[in-house]
Amino acid sequence: MTTIRAGIAGAGMVAAVHADAIRRAGGAVVGVAASTPERSKAATQRLNAGRAFATAEELATADDVDVVHVCTPNALHGPLVRAALAAGKHVVCEKPLSLGGADSDELTALAERSGLVAAVPLVYRYHPMTVEARARVRAGELGAVRLIHGHYLQDWLARPEDNNWRVDPAVGGASRAFADIGSHWCDLVEWVSGHRISELIAATQTVLPQRSAAGRETFTAGGPASGADGAADAADDVAVTTEDAVQVLFRTDRGATGALVVSQVSPGRKNRLWFEIDGADRSVSFDGEDPESLLFGGRDRTEILRRDALSPAAARINAVPAGHPWGYRDCFAAFTADVYAAVADPDLRAGTPAYPAFADAARTAHITDAVLTSAAHRSWIEVS
Ligand SMILES: NC(=O)c1ccc[n+]([C@@H]2O[C@H](COP(=O)([O-])OP(=O)(O)OC[C@H]3O[C@@H](n4cnc5c(N)ncnc54)[C@H](O)[C@@H]3O)[C@@H](O)[C@H]2O)c1
């Protein structure tokens, strides 16, 4: 089999995770593009990539790139996806696919017409234990699903001196906390439960109306040079319009109700994606900071399910035996393996592919739009 050649646009935290996953899927990282030619050069060493591209646009259309991985700040996703698809490249685009539902739908339609692989790393679908939860819900082990609830909490933007390109709506989009992490939660619980959020009411909160302009570097290892590039004046504070936290009540298309709290200002919560699905007979809950087990609840007996004796769907991706912790990078590797299998075999792109595709990311963009509209109008909104 010929080696699949990947180019990575963006060179920050998640780009390094993609580089690792590409190699584990048998691909080669032929090049990388950061925000300037100098940063691209520096990034080739950090990511052990073949060469530096002067711009992301050059990478997206290069002859020796089969798959373009879009790992830049959000506002660049749409233009780079369009350039890559027009050049006949398969695309792995980071979430959010674009800055709103309408543009995400357009990108989805473009991708579907192209017949190319168009995937989005909604990677929490690749924890063996979320797959296990899905298998058990889908097998009817919970009984009728009544309640879906949980949260996604982080603390890396908890202080006024914390800042990032995600805070700026021109770069990150009008929604910050929800588009950044709430979108992951909604994708995951819809995928696990088979329910779709049909209407919601949301309250958003910007708890820090001013942030230090100096703190725009990210949680990226390697500091500011590898993070966002807006060199703001350290003396200035910037006004914040994007939300730090969101609370959502929702109803699903199959008659369940739910609640979600999303926050990037919750001290001590590093990346706590937690959900619970309560059925008539059993409940199941998953904690992304402790992903080796599931709580499988029951009135008469509650069990802790470990990452062994898995259903076939979960066993399919479970590349390391229980007792050897499964991590975020393993999720990315399993996702990329599915994507690259479809790059190699067009039959694996048809119908509903194994990997999360553009349509799934567009769905989360519509939920995000509904959250912002509901918060602005203080009313229930149907999700389109
Ligand atoms: N799927 C996930 O679990 C997950 C996790 C983290 C981030 N993400 C997404 O990945 C994207 C990147 O996030 P990150 O945390 O890696 O950010 P980051 O700030 O660490 O990295 C962003 C990178 O983009 C580069 N960049 C900026 N402008 C550019 C340009 N014009 N051309 C090329 N490169 C440019 C920067 O130099 C930097 O290397 C975001 O869209 C984010 O939502 C997804």
PDBQT file of the ligand as one rigid body, heavy atoms in Angstrom, charges set to zero:
ROOT
HETATM    1  N1  LIG A 401     -10.515  17.954  18.446  1.00  0.00    +0.000 N 
HETATM    2  C1  LIG A 401      -9.966  18.341  19.575  1.00  0.00    +0.000 C 
HETATM    3  O1  LIG A 401     -10.028  17.649  20.585  1.00  0.00    +0.000 OA
HETATM    4  C2  LIG A 401      -9.229  19.669  19.621  1.00  0.00    +0.000 A 
HETATM    5  C3  LIG A 401      -8.361  19.958  20.676  1.00  0.00    +0.000 A 
HETATM    6  C4  LIG A 401      -7.675  21.166  20.663  1.00  0.00    +0.000 A 
HETATM    7  C5  LIG A 401      -7.861  22.073  19.631  1.00  0.00    +0.000 A 
HETATM    8  N2  LIG A 401      -8.733  21.778  18.631  1.00  0.00    +0.000 N 
HETATM    9  C6  LIG A 401      -8.935  22.727  17.508  1.00  0.00    +0.000 C 
HETATM   10  O2  LIG A 401      -7.709  22.812  16.790  1.00  0.00    +0.000 OA
HETATM   11  C7  LIG A 401      -7.495  24.122  16.309  1.00  0.00    +0.000 C 
HETATM   12  C8  LIG A 401      -6.138  24.610  16.824  1.00  0.00    +0.000 C 
HETATM   13  O3  LIG A 401      -6.154  24.625  18.236  1.00  0.00    +0.000 OA
HETATM   14  P1  LIG A 401      -4.796  24.564  19.096  1.00  0.00    +0.000 P 
HETATM   15  O4  LIG A 401      -5.208  24.310  20.489  1.00  0.00    +0.000 OA
HETATM   16  O5  LIG A 401      -3.823  23.660  18.455  1.00  0.00    +0.000 OA
HETATM   17  O6  LIG A 401      -4.314  26.080  18.957  1.00  0.00    +0.000 OA
HETATM   18  P2  LIG A 401      -2.847  26.652  19.122  1.00  0.00    +0.000 P 
HETATM   19  O7  LIG A 401      -2.980  28.097  19.430  1.00  0.00    +0.000 OA
HETATM   20  O8  LIG A 401      -2.049  25.786  20.022  1.00  0.00    +0.000 OA
HETATM   21  O9  LIG A 401      -2.250  26.505  17.647  1.00  0.00    +0.000 OA
HETATM   22  C9  LIG A 401      -2.714  27.262  16.555  1.00  0.00    +0.000 C 
HETATM   23  C10 LIG A 401      -1.647  27.190  15.486  1.00  0.00    +0.000 C 
HETATM   24  O10 LIG A 401      -2.120  27.829  14.284  1.00  0.00    +0.000 OA
HETATM   25  C11 LIG A 401      -1.046  28.573  13.732  1.00  0.00    +0.000 C 
HETATM   26  N3  LIG A 401      -1.543  29.590  12.835  1.00  0.00    +0.000 N 
HETATM   27  C12 LIG A 401      -2.095  30.801  13.131  1.00  0.00    +0.000 A 
HETATM   28  N4  LIG A 401      -2.372  31.468  11.977  1.00  0.00    +0.000 NA
HETATM   29  C13 LIG A 401      -2.003  30.647  10.953  1.00  0.00    +0.000 A 
HETATM   30  C14 LIG A 401      -2.019  30.769   9.538  1.00  0.00    +0.000 A 
HETATM   31  N5  LIG A 401      -2.485  31.862   8.939  1.00  0.00    +0.000 N 
HETATM   32  N6  LIG A 401      -1.547  29.734   8.793  1.00  0.00    +0.000 NA
HETATM   33  C15 LIG A 401      -1.063  28.631   9.377  1.00  0.00    +0.000 A 
HETATM   34  N7  LIG A 401      -1.014  28.455  10.717  1.00  0.00    +0.000 NA
HETATM   35  C16 LIG A 401      -1.482  29.462  11.490  1.00  0.00    +0.000 A 
HETATM   36  C17 LIG A 401      -0.316  29.134  14.947  1.00  0.00    +0.000 C 
HETATM   37  O11 LIG A 401       1.015  29.489  14.603  1.00  0.00    +0.000 OA
HETATM   38  C18 LIG A 401      -0.345  27.934  15.862  1.00  0.00    +0.000 C 
HETATM   39  O12 LIG A 401       0.732  27.078  15.564  1.00  0.00    +0.000 OA
HETATM   40  C19 LIG A 401      -8.694  24.941  16.807  1.00  0.00    +0.000 C 
HETATM   41  O13 LIG A 401      -9.627  25.052  15.775  1.00  0.00    +0.000 OA
HETATM   42  C20 LIG A 401      -9.254  24.134  17.953  1.00  0.00    +0.000 C 
HETATM   43  O14 LIG A 401     -10.654  24.307  18.124  1.00  0.00    +0.000 OA
HETATM   44  C21 LIG A 401      -9.416  20.595  18.611  1.00  0.00    +0.000 A 
ENDROOT
TORSDOF 0
